[in-house]
Amino acid sequence: MTTLPFFPGTTPRASRALLPTMNPPIAHWRGQRVWVVGASSGIGAELARTLHRRGARVALSARRADALARVLDGAQPAGAPADAVLLPLDVNDADAVAAACRELCERWGGIDLVLWVAGIYQPMRAQNFDLPAARRMLDTNLGSVLNGLGAVLPVLLEQRAGGLALVSSVAGYSGLPHALVYGPTKAALINLAESLYLDLSPQGIGVYLVNPGYVDTPATAGNAYRMPALISAEQAADATLEGIAAGRFEVHFPRRFTRWLKIARLLPYRAYFALVRRVVGL
């Protein structure tokens, strides 16, 4: 069973760090076994493409098999390349997630990194609260991650190696307009990742929390308000993999935006609410 080649100081930023990285840096992606869950579009699709270009063995999961097949379309004339595995599944079906994990371990002999990107976003405020939509976001953004943990944690703990990355959002830092339900689901993921790190890091397992800002994806295309520091899905994928390779626990981007949000959440509530209203024009 192979494991990720972890070597301290393998990235320039890591080598310059005064403190040890929170996760062992990753030397390269060649031959690494990476399962991208939520890979049919947006950041997940770009992560799968980028990893494949860098030589990783990639497994792609999402509900629609046809959408997954298009992600790496053209990489090989005969269809999906031999080192890519398509595992269509419904992330809200715990049995389906467990079955996919078993199949992948049978194929690969283990998993080096799970990138859990699956999630849904629907802008929502108190004035247009939609209970069915709220429950769908809760089930997919948080419940599906628990399904993933049930399948993946036994594998990682048995290996005593590998890693788990949860894609949350800066919307989980503090309350924001239009994120009435989405934000709380992402806040829960931040808390979950922190707890997982405390449990898994001593076992030699990497835990990564990915908090993107605004990314140009089908999910954000319907936003009717200005999105500061909007970046492309390709840029988001590059920033995610750079942060993971450097061994960071939290990977947040673009930093020109996320750093201000980190400062804003430290303000007293009166000042924080006034700032948000001014920025978004409420």
ZIWO-V727561 format. One record per residue. N is the residue number from 0. RES is the residue in one letter. SS is DSSP state (H for helix, E for strand, - for the rest). Layout:
BEGIN
N/RES/SS
N/RES/SS
END
This chain:
BEGIN
0/M/-
1/T/-
2/T/-
3/L/-
4/P/-
5/F/E
6/F/-
7/P/-
8/G/-
9/T/-
10/T/-
11/P/H
12/R/H
13/A/H
14/S/H
15/R/H
16/A/-
17/L/-
18/L/-
19/P/-
20/T/-
21/M/-
22/N/-
23/P/-
24/P/-
25/I/E
26/A/-
27/H/-
28/W/-
29/R/-
30/G/-
31/Q/-
32/R/E
33/V/E
34/W/E
35/V/E
36/V/E
37/G/-
38/A/-
39/S/-
40/S/-
41/G/H
42/I/H
43/G/H
44/A/H
45/E/H
46/L/H
47/A/H
48/R/H
49/T/H
50/L/H
51/H/H
52/R/H
53/R/-
54/G/-
55/A/-
56/R/E
57/V/E
58/A/E
59/L/E
60/S/E
61/A/-
62/R/-
63/R/-
64/A/H
65/D/H
66/A/H
67/L/H
68/A/H
69/R/H
70/V/H
71/L/-
72/D/-
73/G/-
74/A/-
75/Q/-
76/P/-
77/A/-
78/G/-
79/A/-
80/P/-
81/A/-
82/D/-
83/A/E
84/V/E
85/L/E
86/L/-
87/P/-
88/L/-
89/D/-
90/V/-
91/N/-
92/D/-
93/A/H
94/D/H
95/A/H
96/V/H
97/A/H
98/A/H
99/A/H
100/C/H
101/R/H
102/E/H
103/L/H
104/C/H
105/E/H
106/R/H
107/W/H
108/G/-
109/G/-
110/I/-
111/D/-
112/L/E
113/V/E
114/L/E
115/W/E
116/V/-
117/A/-
118/G/-
119/I/-
120/Y/-
121/Q/-
122/P/-
123/M/E
124/R/-
125/A/H
126/Q/H
127/N/H
128/F/-
129/D/-
130/L/H
131/P/H
132/A/H
133/A/H
134/R/H
135/R/H
136/M/H
137/L/H
138/D/H
139/T/H
140/N/H
141/L/H
142/G/H
143/S/H
144/V/H
145/L/H
146/N/H
147/G/H
148/L/H
149/G/H
150/A/H
151/V/H
152/L/H
153/P/H
154/V/H
155/L/H
156/L/H
157/E/H
158/Q/H
159/R/-
160/A/-
161/G/-
162/G/E
163/L/E
164/A/E
165/L/E
166/V/E
167/S/-
168/S/-
169/V/H
170/A/H
171/G/H
172/Y/-
173/S/-
174/G/-
175/L/-
176/P/-
177/H/-
178/A/E
179/L/-
180/V/-
181/Y/H
182/G/H
183/P/H
184/T/H
185/K/H
186/A/H
187/A/H
188/L/H
189/I/H
190/N/H
191/L/H
192/A/H
193/E/H
194/S/H
195/L/H
196/Y/H
197/L/H
198/D/H
199/L/H
200/S/H
201/P/H
202/Q/H
203/G/-
204/I/-
205/G/E
206/V/E
207/Y/E
208/L/E
209/V/E
210/N/E
211/P/E
212/G/-
213/Y/-
214/V/E
215/D/E
216/T/-
217/P/-
218/A/-
219/T/-
220/A/-
221/G/-
222/N/-
223/A/-
224/Y/-
225/R/-
226/M/-
227/P/-
228/A/-
229/L/-
230/I/E
231/S/E
232/A/H
233/E/H
234/Q/H
235/A/H
236/A/H
237/D/H
238/A/H
239/T/H
240/L/H
241/E/H
242/G/H
243/I/H
244/A/H
245/A/-
246/G/-
247/R/-
248/F/-
249/E/E
250/V/E
251/H/E
252/F/E
253/P/-
254/R/H
255/R/H
256/F/H
257/T/H
258/R/H
259/W/H
260/L/H
261/K/H
262/I/H
263/A/H
264/R/-
265/L/-
266/L/-
267/P/-
268/Y/H
269/R/H
270/A/H
271/Y/H
272/F/H
273/A/H
274/L/H
275/V/H
276/R/H
277/R/H
278/V/H
279/V/H
280/G/-
281/L/-
END
